[in-house]
Amino acid sequence: MPQLNGTVPPTSPLNSADYNPVDHLNAIFSHPSSLSSIAKTSDALGTYQDELDEEIAALVQHQSINDVESVKSIRAAKDDLAELFPKVEDVRARAMQTEEAITEMTADIKRLDNTKKNLTLSMTALKRLQMLTTAYEQLRGLSSSRQYKECTQLLQAVIQLMTHFKSYRSIDQIATLGRNVSDLQRELLEQVCEDFEVTFAKAEVAQRRGVLAEACLVMDALGDNARSRLITWYCNTQLREYRQVFRGNEEAGSLDNISRRYAWFKRMLKTYDDEHAVIFPANWRMNEMLANAFCEGTRDDFKSILSRSIRKDDGLSLDVDLLLSCLQETLDFEHSLERRFNNASRASIDTLSSDSEKAPVFSQAISEAFEPYLSVWVEAQDKKLSTMIPQYRQQPPKPPDEEFSPQMVVPSSIELFNFYRLTLAQCAKLSTGARLVELSKVFAKYLDQYAQQVLLYYVSERPSGQTPSRFPQLEDTILVLNTADYCFNTCTQLEEKIKGRIDEGYKEMVDLQSQADAFMGIASATVRALVRRVEMDIERTWREMRNTGWSKMEMVGDQSSWVAEMLSRIKERASEVLGMLHKQQYARAFCDNLVDSIANAFIVSIFQCKPISEVGAEQMLLDSYALKKGFEELLNINAQPNTSTPAGYIRRVNQTMARLDPILKTLQVRPSPPEALVQAYLIHIADRSDTNFRKILDLKGLRKQDQSHLLELFQAHRASPRNEKLPPTSALLAPLAVTGGNAAPGGGGAGGAGGGGPTLASGIGHLSSAATLSTSNLPARFDPSTFGSAIMNAARDGVDRLGTPTLGTTPSHTPAGAMTPPPQQQQQPPPAAGRASFDLPTPGGTMGTTNLNENLRNIGKFFKRDIGGFGGRFGGGGSKTAGE
């Protein structure tokens, strides 16, 4: 378009698909002054319209010309195809004619080729028949004169030629010739066998050695059946004397004379090497066949002898030493045969592995007879171990003439595993099948007994005349902890060694993990025992706390005096214990247990300090913060200055001590106005239990008549939608009961089970809901005189008694961060003073052993899992191994 009003649009609106002429005109004549150019604009539009008409006409004309040319091209292509089809048909017809002509030309040539082929076959058959007839006649003459060397070549030719005439058996002459050849083969077979029998019977082997060697070539030509017959005859002939001597004479055939059997056969092999080896071809391996026949016969003899030896009606018993001696001689004999007849090195008895792909030939060729009777040997090891465990129990944990070392273990554990190593090596020589499985079960049995009757016995209190029960010494406890850790690691190594030696089909039947877990249960009990030593030392500070007048405090000051004394005693005792723990994971477990125990004891003491004023609760909260600050330094108490404390431990301390906050923060709120106390309870304790709310009111010292209004108000607030999702009861308060008095945490008096104080589950604890002994909410304290009883009862009665949840459960968290404990257990009365609080299983006894084993294993599993949770690479590197 030409320019209008002096402006040029970027694109012509006339080319737009949604062109609007009104808008276009308004844009052109946007001002009254532009109306003067209407005529000019009209001329420009007319010109543009004419240009468009001309362009359209040109395009239409061009398209019409193209259509005509396309039609012409299509018609030309059709005409070409019409001419091409007749030409193709003509070529096909000519090809068929050519093929027929060639077939007619080559028909005569094919007939001549077939005639030539048949003639060639006939001539070849006649020539072979002539050769067969000639060779047969020559073979008959040579066989009668016993010229076996020449007979071998002719016999091979005759047998090969006869294979070409199998399809001509319908011809009488061919059939007759075939029968004659077969008869001649049988005659040769019988003749050679007769020559061998006569020669050996007359002891003329040396004179006729060459003839017999050539005869063996004939037997080779006669085939596998003939060769097998001669081999069988030779083996039976050579072993006839052996069978007569050792089967016909009961004394000579007994196990006592087993060495005579092997000596006799070694002489037989020497005779073979000196006199008979040159007779038989090397590929026959006649000496190996003879050894196989000897092994089979001897194996059958031993099976019969061993079967008669253990018959009850004969009144005979199998001598274990004699059995092992015979088996060892047999294994040595088999090994010697293996070295002689197998070029590849035999598998090592100790490693039971070989780089050679060739399987041993004589492995268990005779010793297989002893396999069913090795249970007697396993029973002998069982009896020997049954005498060792009581001896270990009577030994002191540390020899008197040795100095204590933090890495030291109980010597009997090293002796036990050394015995296991030697016994395993011996059994692997004897059997790598079912008997090795039986031995592994014996190992497991006495590992359990060692854990129960030796290690647990060392850390248990024991009566000492008329005096109170003797508490285990610190060094003894550390020794048991080290030994339990060593046994845990060595159990795993022992299982791997057994699986490395046993047959593939029996590997799944070997399992010592339950025993390893039992040793870890012992380790958890010893860690708890170390914590108990600290608990006993700070008992006096708890009494001082309970004797404080918490209801009469008027203001909050610095930390209480008992806190400083308690921290001093804790650090002193913890420094002593941590100095003896050489593994970081157990040091961490000890600190975690200790913090948990003191936190639980603090909670118990709070409920024994009734009544507690708001100021008293604030002072307790301040004391708890002081304790928490001191606990953060425990793990590195013996470390170099400026050593950083692990963040996981700090977090663990904070979480554990934070369980005191809900109770103390609730007690800080005054009962007036009552809504404030109720709201504080719902925020901090965060449950809907009337019983627990009454416990808080009792702690504050409110009278019963004053509690009714608060209880009604609590019931009204808990019914509101905001509080309807709260749990029915708090795991922190549920196991506790408020009573008066100054009893020790967990019982009356000095930690006994007397009146006064919250009622807790007896044993090592009940408040715990964590996974192991070293987790949060470990038990409150208990009477020192019942320490052994607590450990044993916890192991016997279930994992819950050691501060762990029921198997298969997981701890839940309250809104205040406290762990949810298991349901409260019934408190048990303490044992009478001056006598043993439990009975350990007697050596070989079975009463209660199964439950004790199972619970120790469960404790060990939880303890192992918890140790792994704070970064200690558990089980890393015991000081000894199964192979040491």
Solvent accessible surface area in square Angstrom, and as a share of the most:
residue,aa,sasa,rsa
1,M,80,0.36
2,P,71,0.45
3,Q,123,0.55
4,L,30,0.15
5,N,80,0.41
6,G,69,0.66
7,T,90,0.53
8,V,101,0.58
9,P,72,0.45
10,P,136,0.86
11,T,109,0.63
12,S,30,0.19
13,P,45,0.28
14,L,44,0.22
15,N,115,0.59
16,S,49,0.32
17,A,118,0.91
18,D,123,0.64
19,Y,77,0.29
20,N,70,0.36
21,P,71,0.45
22,V,93,0.53
23,D,86,0.44
24,H,24,0.11
25,L,85,0.42
26,N,90,0.46
27,A,72,0.56
28,I,15,0.07
29,F,41,0.17
30,S,91,0.59
31,H,112,0.50
32,P,102,0.64
33,S,82,0.53
34,S,15,0.10
35,L,96,0.48
36,S,104,0.67
37,S,32,0.21
38,I,89,0.45
39,A,72,0.56
40,K,144,0.61
41,T,5,0.03
42,S,68,0.44
43,D,99,0.51
44,A,16,0.13
45,L,63,0.32
46,G,30,0.29
47,T,75,0.44
48,Y,46,0.18
49,Q,113,0.50
50,D,83,0.43
51,E,96,0.43
52,L,72,0.36
53,D,77,0.40
54,E,123,0.55
55,E,102,0.46
56,I,102,0.52
57,A,61,0.47
58,A,59,0.46
59,L,114,0.57
60,V,90,0.52
61,Q,121,0.54
62,H,111,0.50
63,Q,100,0.45
64,S,59,0.38
65,I,92,0.47
66,N,54,0.28
67,D,74,0.38
68,V,82,0.47
69,E,100,0.45
70,S,62,0.40
71,V,69,0.39
72,K,131,0.55
73,S,72,0.46
74,I,100,0.51
75,R,160,0.58
76,A,55,0.42
77,A,53,0.41
78,K,133,0.56
79,D,87,0.45
80,D,90,0.46
81,L,92,0.46
82,A,65,0.51
83,E,111,0.50
84,L,91,0.45
85,F,128,0.54
86,P,82,0.51
87,K,131,0.55
88,V,82,0.47
89,E,93,0.42
90,D,63,0.33
91,V,99,0.57
92,R,137,0.50
93,A,45,0.35
94,R,156,0.57
95,A,60,0.46
96,M,102,0.46
97,Q,122,0.54
98,T,76,0.44
99,E,116,0.52
100,E,106,0.48
101,A,47,0.37
102,I,93,0.47
103,T,84,0.49
104,E,132,0.59
105,M,142,0.63
106,T,49,0.28
107,A,38,0.29
108,D,77,0.40
109,I,99,0.50
110,K,132,0.56
111,R,142,0.52
112,L,127,0.63
113,D,83,0.43
114,N,91,0.47
115,T,86,0.50
116,K,142,0.60
117,K,131,0.56
118,N,90,0.46
119,L,107,0.53
120,T,72,0.42
121,L,108,0.54
122,S,55,0.35
123,M,122,0.54
124,T,49,0.28
125,A,27,0.21
126,L,120,0.60
127,K,133,0.57
128,R,83,0.30
129,L,52,0.26
130,Q,127,0.56
131,M,96,0.43
132,L,1,0.00
133,T,57,0.33
134,T,65,0.38
135,A,8,0.06
136,Y,17,0.06
137,E,104,0.47
138,Q,94,0.42
139,L,1,0.00
140,R,102,0.37
141,G,42,0.40
142,L,35,0.17
143,S,9,0.06
144,S,83,0.54
145,S,60,0.39
146,R,93,0.34
147,Q,77,0.34
148,Y,0,0.00
149,K,116,0.49
150,E,80,0.36
151,C,0,0.00
152,T,12,0.07
153,Q,126,0.56
154,L,34,0.17
155,L,0,0.00
156,Q,94,0.42
157,A,39,0.30
158,V,0,0.00
159,I,51,0.26
160,Q,121,0.54
161,L,20,0.10
162,M,16,0.07
163,T,67,0.39
164,H,74,0.33
165,F,6,0.03
166,K,130,0.55
167,S,96,0.62
168,Y,90,0.34
169,R,110,0.40
170,S,104,0.67
171,I,83,0.42
172,D,109,0.57
173,Q,132,0.59
174,I,11,0.06
175,A,19,0.15
176,T,59,0.35
177,L,21,0.10
178,G,2,0.02
179,R,141,0.52
180,N,53,0.27
181,V,6,0.04
182,S,44,0.28
183,D,54,0.28
184,L,2,0.01
185,Q,48,0.21
186,R,137,0.50
187,E,90,0.40
188,L,1,0.00
189,L,34,0.17
190,E,89,0.40
191,Q,30,0.13
192,V,0,0.00
193,C,11,0.06
194,E,94,0.42
195,D,6,0.03
196,F,0,0.00
197,E,80,0.36
198,V,55,0.32
199,T,0,0.00
200,F,33,0.14
201,A,88,0.68
202,K,132,0.56
203,A,83,0.64
204,E,59,0.26
205,V,14,0.08
206,A,67,0.52
207,Q,142,0.63
208,R,62,0.23
209,R,76,0.28
210,G,50,0.48
211,V,50,0.29
212,L,0,0.00
213,A,29,0.22
214,E,55,0.25
215,A,0,0.00
216,C,0,0.00
217,L,75,0.37
218,V,0,0.00
219,M,0,0.00
220,D,43,0.22
221,A,18,0.14
222,L,35,0.18
223,G,25,0.24
224,D,93,0.48
225,N,134,0.69
226,A,6,0.05
227,R,57,0.21
228,S,61,0.39
229,R,104,0.38
230,L,0,0.00
231,I,27,0.13
232,T,76,0.44
233,W,53,0.19
234,Y,0,0.00
235,C,8,0.05
236,N,62,0.32
237,T,27,0.16
238,Q,21,0.09
239,L,2,0.01
240,R,120,0.44
241,E,100,0.45
242,Y,3,0.01
243,R,69,0.25
244,Q,120,0.53
245,V,55,0.32
246,F,8,0.03
247,R,124,0.45
248,G,68,0.65
249,N,76,0.39
250,E,149,0.67
251,E,134,0.60
252,A,5,0.04
253,G,5,0.04
254,S,33,0.21
255,L,10,0.05
256,D,102,0.53
257,N,29,0.15
258,I,3,0.02
259,S,56,0.36
260,R,120,0.44
261,R,1,0.00
262,Y,10,0.04
263,A,43,0.33
264,W,25,0.09
265,F,0,0.00
266,K,111,0.47
267,R,144,0.53
268,M,23,0.10
269,L,11,0.05
270,K,131,0.55
271,T,52,0.30
272,Y,12,0.05
273,D,64,0.33
274,D,89,0.46
275,E,78,0.35
276,H,9,0.04
277,A,37,0.29
278,V,98,0.56
279,I,2,0.01
280,F,9,0.04
281,P,29,0.18
282,A,97,0.75
283,N,114,0.59
284,W,8,0.03
285,R,99,0.36
286,M,1,0.00
287,N,33,0.17
288,E,12,0.05
289,M,76,0.34
290,L,0,0.00
291,A,0,0.00
292,N,46,0.24
293,A,23,0.18
294,F,1,0.00
295,C,1,0.01
296,E,92,0.41
297,G,10,0.10
298,T,0,0.00
299,R,48,0.18
300,D,77,0.40
301,D,15,0.08
302,F,0,0.00
303,K,87,0.37
304,S,51,0.33
305,I,19,0.09
306,L,0,0.00
307,S,40,0.26
308,R,103,0.38
309,S,21,0.14
310,I,75,0.38
311,R,118,0.43
312,K,189,0.80
313,D,128,0.66
314,D,73,0.38
315,G,69,0.66
316,L,105,0.52
317,S,102,0.66
318,L,21,0.11
319,D,77,0.40
320,V,35,0.20
321,D,109,0.57
322,L,53,0.26
323,L,0,0.00
324,L,30,0.15
325,S,55,0.36
326,C,2,0.01
327,L,1,0.00
328,Q,64,0.28
329,E,61,0.27
330,T,0,0.00
331,L,12,0.06
332,D,74,0.38
333,F,7,0.03
334,E,0,0.00
335,H,54,0.24
336,S,30,0.19
337,L,4,0.02
338,E,0,0.00
339,R,154,0.56
340,R,103,0.38
341,F,19,0.08
342,N,6,0.03
343,N,162,0.83
344,A,30,0.23
345,S,88,0.56
346,R,46,0.17
347,A,27,0.21
348,S,50,0.32
349,I,38,0.20
350,D,73,0.38
351,T,80,0.47
352,L,54,0.27
353,S,70,0.45
354,S,50,0.32
355,D,150,0.78
356,S,38,0.24
357,E,176,0.79
358,K,104,0.44
359,A,74,0.57
360,P,57,0.36
361,V,58,0.33
362,F,0,0.00
363,S,46,0.30
364,Q,86,0.38
365,A,17,0.13
366,I,0,0.00
367,S,7,0.04
368,E,85,0.38
369,A,0,0.00
370,F,0,0.00
371,E,42,0.19
372,P,85,0.53
373,Y,31,0.12
374,L,2,0.01
375,S,30,0.20
376,V,38,0.22
377,W,1,0.00
378,V,6,0.04
379,E,98,0.44
380,A,27,0.21
381,Q,13,0.06
382,D,32,0.17
383,K,143,0.61
384,K,101,0.43
385,L,0,0.00
386,S,45,0.29
387,T,76,0.44
388,M,23,0.10
389,I,0,0.00
390,P,38,0.24
391,Q,106,0.47
392,Y,3,0.01
393,R,41,0.15
394,Q,142,0.63
395,Q,74,0.33
396,P,73,0.46
397,P,18,0.11
398,K,41,0.17
399,P,32,0.20
400,P,123,0.77
401,D,129,0.67
402,E,82,0.37
403,E,155,0.70
404,F,45,0.19
405,S,38,0.24
406,P,45,0.28
407,Q,93,0.41
408,M,32,0.14
409,V,8,0.05
410,V,2,0.01
411,P,51,0.32
412,S,2,0.01
413,S,0,0.00
414,I,54,0.28
415,E,91,0.41
416,L,0,0.00
417,F,3,0.01
418,N,50,0.26
419,F,34,0.14
420,Y,1,0.00
421,R,83,0.30
422,L,95,0.47
423,T,6,0.03
424,L,4,0.02
425,A,25,0.19
426,Q,71,0.32
427,C,1,0.00
428,A,4,0.03
429,K,71,0.30
430,L,11,0.05
431,S,2,0.01
432,T,22,0.13
433,G,8,0.08
434,A,31,0.24
435,R,33,0.12
436,L,0,0.00
437,V,4,0.03
438,E,54,0.24
439,L,1,0.00
440,S,5,0.03
441,K,121,0.51
442,V,15,0.08
443,F,0,0.00
444,A,14,0.11
445,K,91,0.38
446,Y,3,0.01
447,L,0,0.00
448,D,11,0.06
449,Q,18,0.08
450,Y,0,0.00
451,A,1,0.01
452,Q,0,0.00
453,Q,2,0.01
454,V,0,0.00
455,L,0,0.00
456,L,0,0.00
457,Y,44,0.17
458,Y,7,0.03
459,V,0,0.00
460,S,1,0.01
461,E,6,0.03
462,R,49,0.18
463,P,69,0.43
464,S,55,0.36
465,G,61,0.59
466,Q,180,0.80
467,T,73,0.43
468,P,102,0.64
469,S,24,0.15
470,R,92,0.34
471,F,46,0.19
472,P,2,0.01
473,Q,110,0.49
474,L,12,0.06
475,E,58,0.26
476,D,21,0.11
477,T,1,0.00
478,I,0,0.00
479,L,0,0.00
480,V,0,0.00
481,L,1,0.00
482,N,10,0.05
483,T,0,0.00
484,A,0,0.00
485,D,5,0.03
486,Y,4,0.02
487,C,0,0.00
488,F,16,0.07
489,N,10,0.05
490,T,0,0.00
491,C,0,0.00
492,T,45,0.26
493,Q,51,0.23
494,L,2,0.01
495,E,15,0.07
496,E,111,0.50
497,K,85,0.36
498,I,1,0.00
499,K,65,0.27
500,G,55,0.53
501,R,50,0.18
502,I,8,0.04
503,D,64,0.33
504,E,134,0.60
505,G,67,0.65
506,Y,71,0.27
507,K,61,0.26
508,E,163,0.73
509,M,103,0.46
510,V,3,0.02
511,D,88,0.46
512,L,1,0.00
513,Q,67,0.30
514,S,33,0.21
515,Q,9,0.04
516,A,0,0.00
517,D,6,0.03
518,A,1,0.01
519,F,1,0.00
520,M,0,0.00
521,G,0,0.00
522,I,0,0.00
523,A,0,0.00
524,S,0,0.00
525,A,2,0.01
526,T,0,0.00
527,V,1,0.00
528,R,1,0.00
529,A,1,0.01
530,L,0,0.00
531,V,0,0.00
532,R,5,0.02
533,R,44,0.16
534,V,0,0.00
535,E,0,0.00
536,M,71,0.32
537,D,35,0.18
538,I,1,0.00
539,E,22,0.10
540,R,130,0.47
541,T,0,0.00
542,W,0,0.00
543,R,91,0.33
544,E,62,0.28
545,M,0,0.00
546,R,7,0.02
547,N,97,0.49
548,T,43,0.25
549,G,39,0.38
550,W,3,0.01
551,S,45,0.29
552,K,168,0.71
553,M,48,0.22
554,E,161,0.72
555,M,150,0.67
556,V,48,0.27
557,G,42,0.40
558,D,126,0.65
559,Q,75,0.33
560,S,19,0.12
561,S,83,0.54
562,W,3,0.01
563,V,0,0.00
564,A,52,0.40
565,E,54,0.24
566,M,0,0.00
567,L,23,0.11
568,S,68,0.44
569,R,55,0.20
570,I,0,0.00
571,K,59,0.25
572,E,126,0.56
573,R,65,0.24
574,A,0,0.00
575,S,36,0.23
576,E,78,0.35
577,V,0,0.00
578,L,18,0.09
579,G,49,0.47
580,M,38,0.17
581,L,18,0.09
582,H,74,0.33
583,K,26,0.11
584,Q,112,0.50
585,Q,14,0.06
586,Y,6,0.02
587,A,9,0.07
588,R,15,0.05
589,A,0,0.00
590,F,0,0.00
591,C,0,0.00
592,D,1,0.01
593,N,0,0.00
594,L,0,0.00
595,V,1,0.01
596,D,0,0.00
597,S,0,0.00
598,I,1,0.00
599,A,0,0.00
600,N,0,0.00
601,A,0,0.00
602,F,0,0.00
603,I,0,0.00
604,V,0,0.00
605,S,0,0.00
606,I,0,0.00
607,F,0,0.00
608,Q,3,0.01
609,C,9,0.06
610,K,86,0.36
611,P,59,0.37
612,I,1,0.00
613,S,24,0.15
614,E,29,0.13
615,V,30,0.17
616,G,0,0.00
617,A,0,0.00
618,E,79,0.35
619,Q,7,0.03
620,M,0,0.00
621,L,17,0.08
622,L,64,0.32
623,D,0,0.00
624,S,2,0.01
625,Y,90,0.34
626,A,18,0.14
627,L,0,0.00
628,K,51,0.22
629,K,131,0.55
630,G,5,0.05
631,F,1,0.00
632,E,31,0.14
633,E,90,0.40
634,L,1,0.00
635,L,16,0.08
636,N,33,0.17
637,I,52,0.26
638,N,77,0.39
639,A,45,0.35
640,Q,143,0.64
641,P,113,0.71
642,N,161,0.82
643,T,66,0.38
644,S,97,0.63
645,T,38,0.22
646,P,58,0.37
647,A,72,0.56
648,G,24,0.23
649,Y,0,0.00
650,I,46,0.23
651,R,135,0.49
652,R,33,0.12
653,V,0,0.00
654,N,56,0.29
655,Q,107,0.47
656,T,0,0.00
657,M,5,0.02
658,A,39,0.30
659,R,2,0.01
660,L,0,0.00
661,D,26,0.13
662,P,7,0.04
663,I,0,0.00
664,L,0,0.00
665,K,73,0.31
666,T,0,0.00
667,L,0,0.00
668,Q,51,0.23
669,V,38,0.22
670,R,147,0.54
671,P,41,0.26
672,S,84,0.54
673,P,84,0.53
674,P,30,0.19
675,E,79,0.36
676,A,40,0.31
677,L,0,0.00
678,V,0,0.00
679,Q,45,0.20
680,A,9,0.07
681,Y,0,0.00
682,L,9,0.05
683,I,119,0.60
684,H,51,0.23
685,I,4,0.02
686,A,3,0.02
687,D,0,0.00
688,R,79,0.29
689,S,16,0.10
690,D,32,0.16
691,T,79,0.46
692,N,3,0.01
693,F,0,0.00
694,R,100,0.37
695,K,21,0.09
696,I,0,0.00
697,L,0,0.00
698,D,26,0.13
699,L,0,0.00
700,K,20,0.09
701,G,35,0.34
702,L,37,0.18
703,R,149,0.54
704,K,142,0.60
705,Q,116,0.52
706,D,58,0.30
707,Q,10,0.04
708,S,61,0.39
709,H,108,0.48
710,L,8,0.04
711,L,23,0.12
712,E,112,0.50
713,L,30,0.15
714,F,0,0.00
715,Q,69,0.31
716,A,66,0.51
717,H,44,0.20
718,R,50,0.18
719,A,73,0.56
720,S,34,0.22
721,P,110,0.69
722,R,176,0.64
723,N,11,0.06
724,E,102,0.46
725,K,186,0.79
726,L,35,0.17
727,P,47,0.30
728,P,105,0.66
729,T,66,0.38
730,S,4,0.03
731,A,9,0.07
732,L,8,0.04
733,L,0,0.00
734,A,47,0.36
735,P,4,0.03
736,L,3,0.02
737,A,40,0.31
738,V,26,0.15
739,T,52,0.30
740,G,42,0.40
741,G,49,0.47
742,N,93,0.48
743,A,7,0.05
744,A,0,0.00
745,P,0,0.00
746,G,17,0.16
747,G,5,0.05
748,G,7,0.07
749,G,56,0.54
750,A,63,0.49
751,G,4,0.04
752,G,18,0.18
753,A,42,0.32
754,G,43,0.41
755,G,71,0.68
756,G,24,0.23
757,G,7,0.07
758,P,4,0.03
759,T,58,0.34
760,L,12,0.06
761,A,6,0.05
762,S,24,0.16
763,G,16,0.15
764,I,0,0.00
765,G,2,0.02
766,H,1,0.01
767,L,4,0.02
768,S,0,0.00
769,S,2,0.01
770,A,7,0.05
771,A,17,0.13
772,T,1,0.00
773,L,0,0.00
774,S,0,0.00
775,T,7,0.04
776,S,14,0.09
777,N,3,0.02
778,L,0,0.00
779,P,1,0.00
780,A,5,0.04
781,R,7,0.03
782,F,19,0.08
783,D,35,0.18
784,P,42,0.26
785,S,43,0.28
786,T,15,0.09
787,F,0,0.00
788,G,0,0.00
789,S,8,0.05
790,A,3,0.02
791,I,1,0.01
792,M,0,0.00
793,N,37,0.19
794,A,0,0.00
795,A,1,0.01
796,R,63,0.23
797,D,83,0.43
798,G,14,0.14
799,V,9,0.05
800,D,28,0.14
801,R,11,0.04
802,L,2,0.01
803,G,0,0.00
804,T,0,0.00
805,P,10,0.06
806,T,73,0.42
807,L,89,0.44
808,G,82,0.79
809,T,70,0.41
810,T,116,0.67
811,P,47,0.30
812,S,58,0.37
813,H,126,0.56
814,T,17,0.10
815,P,87,0.55
816,A,31,0.24
817,G,43,0.42
818,A,1,0.00
819,M,25,0.11
820,T,46,0.26
821,P,17,0.11
822,P,16,0.10
823,P,114,0.72
824,Q,85,0.38
825,Q,50,0.22
826,Q,163,0.72
827,Q,65,0.29
828,Q,73,0.32
829,P,116,0.73
830,P,65,0.41
831,P,32,0.20
832,A,57,0.44
833,A,101,0.78
834,G,36,0.35
835,R,139,0.51
836,A,33,0.25
837,S,19,0.12
838,F,26,0.11
839,D,118,0.61
840,L,22,0.11
841,P,12,0.08
842,T,90,0.52
843,P,57,0.36
844,G,54,0.52
845,G,25,0.24
846,T,114,0.66
847,M,177,0.79
848,G,32,0.31
849,T,22,0.13
850,T,105,0.61
851,N,91,0.47
852,L,0,0.00
853,N,16,0.08
854,E,81,0.36
855,N,17,0.09
856,L,2,0.01
857,R,39,0.14
858,N,10,0.05
859,I,1,0.01
860,G,0,0.00
861,K,100,0.42
862,F,16,0.07
863,F,0,0.00
864,K,59,0.25
865,R,140,0.51
866,D,20,0.10
867,I,0,0.00
868,G,44,0.42
869,G,68,0.65
870,F,37,0.15
871,G,59,0.56
872,G,16,0.16
873,R,212,0.77
874,F,39,0.16
875,G,20,0.19
876,G,51,0.49
877,G,57,0.55
878,G,18,0.18
879,S,56,0.36
880,K,54,0.23
881,T,53,0.31
882,A,3,0.02
883,G,34,0.33
884,E,99,0.44
